[in-house]
Amino acid sequence: MANQIELKRKRIGVLEYRTGFYTYLRTIMNKLPEAEYVPVRDLFSLRRRLALKVNRMIGKPLIPTFDLNNQFEDFDINKVDLLHLMNGVSYGKTPWVVSFETIVPRLTELVTRHQGANRGEALLTPSVRRALEALGGNACRQLIAWSENSAKIQKDLLREFPAEFSQPILNKLMVLHPPQEVLSKVKPMRAPTAEEPLRFVLVGAAFFRKGGRELFEAFRKLHEEEGLPVRLVVISSLRLEPYAAHESEFDVDWAKDVIDSKPKWLEYYASLPNEQVLSLMKQADVGLLPSWADTYGLSVIEAQACGCPVITTDIRAFPEMNNNRVGWMIKVPKNELGEALYTNETDRQLLSETIRKGLEEIVREIVGNPQLIVDKGTLALEKIKDQHDPRRYADALRSVYGW
């Protein structure tokens, strides 16, 4: 009987409507074979469903849902051993941990504080106070920052609050990069030709925030005006997300016009199953994520795991994953927290121009010396093995969970 109790699988509660979210699949779901992952519901997810239903019925977002996404209250009715949240805060007594990409609590009054040249004031509103008390309380076991940059932004936020709130939270803060298995070997060097151009791949629904406009402009110039043997492979739904690049429907129509013209330098997919995305990455020579804004950029380590060096900007966590030894980095104007400057039109124009020019220079360098792809790709693959090992990640989770 005692052995049966010892062998009983631990139950980890995961918010039901998010169990299929890519961030959950990559960092939480099924990372420990000895655990049972239990979909759970709560008051905030119920309120969110009702709000979305009302908003759909009236045809506009009358009821805000952002804060409903990142809070959890189940009155301890879900019979689990532990809750693992993403960017959320639990108000119950069930033990819980939270992984986060930028800050927690992720509430409306705090979420944009790290943007711009001058940080906004962090007010201790009733909702913020409640969330901080929960983060510092006994039920919260750990805050898992995805990167050193996330931890830096979190510490910067907590400095705004009295030590009675901040210190208990700081004591629980740790950094754990997402895991990544090796997916492919480095491909042998080849000289690009018009028939077999070098393949550069961008993956990301938020096309404009990921640097899509600048990629279209750069590759059109490099191929059509300079005749370089390059092909841009894009997998993106062109999702309208006007928070960094401030794109509009006009910009989306522009991108669709480029795609519909079927230029020889472009291969476009609106969406693909993840297996096919990874297959395209394995066929690619260079990965791309020249983002305006990104919390982490999982496609960077996925490309590196395929033996593809990556071109990124130097924002946020990118320097922790990428550098000019294992890939290429475009230096852009940013604040001391690593966030690119994009909050006004002048800053956005400068950022866009910097990214486009950086892309043009780097792609020319690669075409002129394709051996760089092999050299940097080999080092990138070694970095994946060293810094993103799934077994070490699982061991770290066991320690966090107290198993």
WOVENSUL-V547200 format. One record per run of one state. SS is the DSSP state (alpha for helix, beta for strand, coil for the rest). FROM is the first residue (numbers start at 0). LEN is the number of residues. Records with the same first field share a line. If there is no record, write none. Layout:
SS=FROM-LEN  FROM-LEN
//
This chain:
coil=0-1  7-2  18-3  27-7  40-2  58-7  69-1  72-9  86-2  90-5  100-25  136-3  145-2  158-4  170-2  175-22  203-8  225-4  235-13  260-5  269-4  283-2  289-8  305-3  313-4  321-6  330-3  334-5  340-4  368-2  387-2  401-2
alpha=1-6  15-3  21-6  42-16  65-4  125-11  147-11  162-8  211-14  248-12  273-10  297-8  317-4  344-24  370-17  389-12
beta=9-6  34-6  70-2  81-5  88-2  95-5  139-6  172-3  197-6  229-6  265-4  285-4  308-5  327-3  333-1  339-1
//
